[in-house]
Amino acid sequence: MKKLIVLLLSIIIISNAVWSYVFFMDVNKPSDTTIQVYNLNGDGEMWDMKNYQVIVTPSQILRGHGGLVFKGDPQVIENSTYYGYEFKEMNSSGNYETVYSNIASSQNAPISILMNLNIGSITGEYSYEELNKDKQNYENTTVTITWSDNKGELHSETINLDITSEITLNEGD
């Protein structure tokens, strides 16, 4: 009976040792997780785009957090009732696709464009072709701003954005 108990205890101890080894080796194994942060800026005739970010993780992508700067006379748009922006990136097929947009409008009151120039952000799972994108695709980002002036006339400007800084974070480094 003692031999059976010693044998069973030995099996349990060896089993625990093997599972512990497997668990701790898996936990301490370096990961290939890479996070890339791209900061983009662009200058237009009437608008500038500052610090728009694209943050790429292994499972999600975040776009946004930038700010628009109006370079004209603020009084020209203080009673505007419409503005919108649309960000486009080049996909792997060489075509531009909309990746983020926002519109603000009002029927009878101003929307305070100059008070709402910070770009929000959007985070989501990867779309179908997102995994095929790389730095070159993000380098070919544009933003189109459309707004109405105080007279109700619509204007539009497209700005090409350039990557001005890039950070790559590797988990395990």
DRENSE-468502 format. One record per residue: residue in one letter; x, y, z of N, C-alpha, C in turn. Coordinates in pm, whole numbers, plus 32768, in hexadecimal, padded with zeros to 4 digits. Layout:
! residues N
aXYZXYZXYZ
...
This chain:
! residues 173
m80517F8980008000800080008057807E8000
k80C68079804D812180EB8051815C81067FC8
k817C809C7F8181B680AC7EFB815380EE7E9D
l80D580CA7EAA806D81057E55805D819A7E74
i805F81BE7EF38052824B7F1B80CD82997EEA
v814282647EFA81BC82A67ECC81B982B67E34
l818C82507DEF818182567D5D811E82C17D32
l80AA82C57D708045832B7D4E807783B87D6F
l80B683C97DE180EE844C7E04815B84767DA2
s81AD84177D79821784347D1781DA84607C92
i8172841D7C68812F84417BE980F484CD7BF4
i80B484EC7C64807985727C7780E685DC7C78
i815385C47CBE81C086267CC581FE863A7C3B
i821985D07BF3825485DB7B6D81F286237B0E
s817386007B18810E86417AC5810986D77AE1
n810786FD7B5F8107878B7B84818587D17B53
a81F5878E7B5E827387C97B30827087E27A99
v823E87807A4E8235878F79BC81D688027998
w815F880779D480FF887279B7813488FB79E1
s817989017A5181B589807A7E821E89AF7A1A
y8272895479EC82D88977798A829789AD790B
v8232896678D881EF8991785D81AD8A197871
f816A8A2D78E281268AAC78FD81898B1F7905
f81F28B107955824F8B7E796782A28B9978EA
m82BE8B37789C83068B4D781E82AE8B9A77BD
d822C8B7D77BC81CF8BC2776281BC8C53778E
v81B48C6C781081A18CF37843821C8D49782A
n82918D12783A830D8D5E782D83428D64779E
k82FD8D217744832B8D1F76B9831E8DAC767D
p83858DE0763A83798E6375FD830D8E647592
s82C68ED3758C82588EDF752D82858F2C74B1
d82458F11744182618F5973C681FF8FCC73B3
t81C38FFA742081619064741A81A590E873FA
t817D9127738E81B391A773658142920C735E
i815A9281739580FC92F0738D814393607343
q80FF939672DE81399403729080E2947E72A0
v812394F072B780DF957072C6811495CD725A
y80B995FF720680DD965E719D809B96E471BE
n80E8974F71BA80B597D571CF80BB981D7148
l80499851711A8040988E70968017992170A0
n804E99727047802E9A01703F80229A276FAD
g7FD99A936F937FCD9AC56F0C7FA29B566F0B
d7FCB9B9E6EA37FAA9C2C6E947F589C416E16
g7EED9C8D6E247E9B9CB16DB27E969D486DA2
e7E429D756D497E359E056D317DE89E496DA3
m7D789E0D6DCC7D239E486E347D2A9DFB6EB9
w7D599D7F6EB37D5A9D286F297DE19CE26F36
d7E079CC36FB17E789C6D6FCF7E449BFA7025
m7E819B8770167E629B1270697EDD9AF770BE
k7EC99AF271427F399ADF719E7F249A6171F2
n7F8C9A1071F97F95999F72577F2899357248
y7EFD991B71CF7EA198AB71B67EF1982A71CB
q7EB697CB72137EFF975172347EBD96D571FB
v7F12967871D47EE795F171B17F389595720C
i7EF1954972607F3394ED72BE7F08945F7299
v7F69940E72727F4F938772417F7F932272A9
t7F2392D072DA7F45926573387F2B91E072F2
p7F4F9171732D7F3790F072EB7EA290D272D3
s7E49910D73207DBC90EA73117D61915F72ED
q7D9091DB72FF7D3C925072E57D8C92C072A9
i7D41932372757D80939D72417D3294147273
l7D7A947C729B7D3D94F872C97D6595667268
r7D0495BA72467D1E962E71F27CE196A87235
g7D28971872317CEF979472667D4E97E072BF
h7D149828731F7D59987773857DA498F0734D
g7D8A991972D57DCE998E729F7D7A9A0B72B1
g7DA89A7672757D5E9AF4727B7D689B3F71F8
l7CF99B7D71D27CF69BD2715D7D129C617187
v7D5A9CAC71337D779D38714C7D459D8870D5
f7CE89DE570EE7CB59E3C70837D129EB37075
k7D449ECC6FFC7DA69F366FE67D689FB76FB3
g7CE69FB46F997CA3A02C6F667C6EA0846FD6
d7C1DA0E66FAF7BDEA142700E7B6FA0F77057
p7B76A0E970D97B12A09D71247A83A0D27113
q7A75A15270FA79F0A18C70EB79A8A1577070
v79F2A124700F79B6A0F06F937966A0716FAD
i798BA026701679459FA7703079019FA270B8
e78FAA01370FF78C2A0107186782E9FEC7189
n77E6A002711B77589FDE7115773E9F6A70B7
s77A49F1A709E77969EA7704577339E42707E
t76EA9E03702576899D9D705076B19D107022
y77299D036FE777539C7F6FB777EA9C766FB1
y78209C056FDF78AA9BE06FC078B89B4A6FCF
g79179B146F8779329A866F8E79C19A6B6F65
y79F399F86F8C7A7899CF6F607A74993A6F41
e7ACA99146EE47AD098896EB87B6298636EA2
f7B8F97FB6EE97C1797CA6ED87C1597526E7B
k7C7197526E1C7C7D96E26DBF7D0C96AF6DC0
e7D18962B6DB27D9A95EA6DA67D9A95986D27
m7E1195856CF17E1D95316C7B7E1D949E6CA8
n7DC8944F6C6A7DC593C16C8D7E2E93746C3E
s7E3792F36C517E9F92A36C107E8B92996B79
s7E1492BC6B497DF992BB6AB97E1C933F6A77
g7E4893A16AC67E6E94236A8F7DFA94846A85
n7D8894646AC17D1494BE6ABF7D0194FC6B49
y7CCF95776B497CB395B96BC87C2E95876BFF
e7C2C95726C857BB2954A6CC97BA2959E6D47
t7B2595BF6D667B08960D6DDE7B1C95B66E59
v7B6995EA6EB97B83959E6F347B4995E36FAF
y7B2996646FA27AF296AD70147AB3972E6FE2
s7A3B974C701179F997C96FE8799C97F97056
n797C9878704E792098B470AE78DF992D706D
i785F9944708C781599B6705777CA99F670CA
a77C89A7B70CB77779AC6712B77259B2B70DC
s76A49B3370FA764F9B9270B375DF9BC2710E
s75A59C3370E875389C6D713374DB9CB370D1
q745C9CB670F073FB9CF6709773FA9D8D70A5
n73F09DC1711E73DD9E507130743D9E917192
a74A29E4E71B975019E85721B758F9E6171F3
p75F19EB17218767C9E9071F876AA9E147245
i770A9DCF7209773C9D54724777C29D68728E
s77F59DE0728E78719E0172D578E69DAC72A4
i79049DB7722579739D6A71EB79F39D7E723C
l7A129DFA725B7A929E18729C7A9C9DDF7329
m7A2C9DBA73647A2D9D7C73E97A359CE473E0
n7A299CAE73687A239C1C73567A8B9BE972F3
l7B029C1C72FB7B689BF772997BBE9B8072C3
n7BAC9B4D733B7BF59AD473637BB29A5B7325
i7C019A0872E57BD0999072A67BC099267312
g7B5098E473157B3C987673737B9097FF7346
s7B69978B736C7BB2971573417B5196A2732E
i7B7F964172E47B3295C872CD7B90955272DA
t7B6594EE73247BB3947473357B5E94007309
g7B9893A672BE7B4A933372927BA192BD726F
e7B5D924F725E7BA091D6722E7BCE91EF719F
y7C28919D71717C5991AB70E97BEC918F7083
s7BE791E2701C7B8D91C66FAD7BD191626F50
y7B8D913D6EE87BBB90D26E907C4990E86E5D
e7C67915F6E277CEB91776DEB7D4D91BC6E49
e7D2491D56EC37D7992206F217DFF91DC6F3A
l7DFF915A6F407E7C91116F5C7EE1911D6EEA
n7EB391466E737F0E91566E027F4F91E06DFE
k7F2792396E587F5D92C16E587FE292C56EA3
d803293286E7C80B193406EBF80C893D76EC6
k813F93FE6EEB8160948C6EFC814294DC6E7D
q815D94A36E0A814694EA6D8B80B2950E6D7A
n805894B56DA37FC994D26D997FA395466DF4
y7FD795476E6D7FB795B36ECA7FF796366E9E
e8069962F6E5C80AD96A66E27805796E96DBB
n7FFF969D6D7A7FA896D36D127F1C96F46D47
t7F17972D6DC07E9897556DFC7E7597E26DD2
t7DF597FA6DB87DC398816D9B7D4F98A06DF9
v7D3A991F6E107CC3994C6E597C8099B66E02
t7BFE99A86DEF7BAF9A0B6DA67B539A4F6E0A
i7B5F9AD26E127B0A9B216E6A7AA59B6A6E12
t7A269B616E3779BC9BA66DF079739BFC6E57
w795B9C7A6E37791A9CD56E9478C89D3E6E49
s786B9D776E9078209DE76E57784C9E676E9D
d784F9ED46E5078729F546E8C77F29F976EC0
n77FFA0126EEC778CA0586F25771CA0706EC0
k773EA06E6E4076DAA0836DD77697A0016DAE
g76C49F916DE5768A9F106DC276CD9ECD6D4B
e77389F066D17777F9ECC6CA577DA9E5C6CD7
l77D69DEA6C91782B9D786CB678B69D886C7A
h79199D636CC979A59D626C9F79E09CDB6CC4
s7A499CB56C7D7A899C346C987B1E9C3F6C7C
e7B6C9BFC6CCF7BFC9BF86CBC7C309B6F6CE2
t7C889B376C8F7CC79AB66CAB7D5A9ACE6CCA
i7D879A936D397E119AA26D667E549A1A6D68
n7ECA9A116D2A7F1A99976D317F6799986DB5
l7F5F99296DFD7FA3991F6E7D802598D16E6E
d808898FA6EBA810A98B76EBA812898836F45
i816A98116F4C819697DC6FCC820C98316FFA
t81FB9874706D826598CA70A282B298877112
s82779821714F82C097D271B18283974771B9
e82D496EB71E482AA965E71E982EB961D7262
i829C95CF72AB82CE9585731E82A694F4730C
t83059499732082E9940A731C830A93D073A5
l82A6939173E182B79353746482AD92BD7453
n831292767481831291E4747E830491B1750C
e829B916675268288912B75AA82F890C875C2
g833090CD7636839D90707656842590B07646
d842A912A760B84AA916F760084CA91BA767E
